[in-house]
Amino acid sequence: MMRFKIEIEPLADHFVVAAKDWETGELKDAFTLNESGVDMLKLFCQGKDVDSISHEMSEMYDAPLEVISKDVRTFADRLLKKGLM
């Protein structure tokens, strides 16, 4: 589950993500992602777990589950380190 309200805006060939406090709207973090990063983030925002996201992303991108699972775990670790989850 995400600790902050997530807002995503397209900008050229990537997306800007703003993490804001649920109550005050204060900006807590901002970063950019590519399309697959946004897809993963949206699935995390829906409360899905790493395994579910890995399977969905594997089907969505027609990529091997082993490769996608590693990417999703790495992405989840980064979100945790940023304090977003």
Buried (B, 14 or more C-beta within 10 A) or exposed (E): EBBBBBEBEEEEEBBBBBBBEEEEEEEBEEBEBEEBBBBBBEBBBEEBEBEEBBBBBBEBBEEEBEEBBEBBBEBBEEBEEBEBB
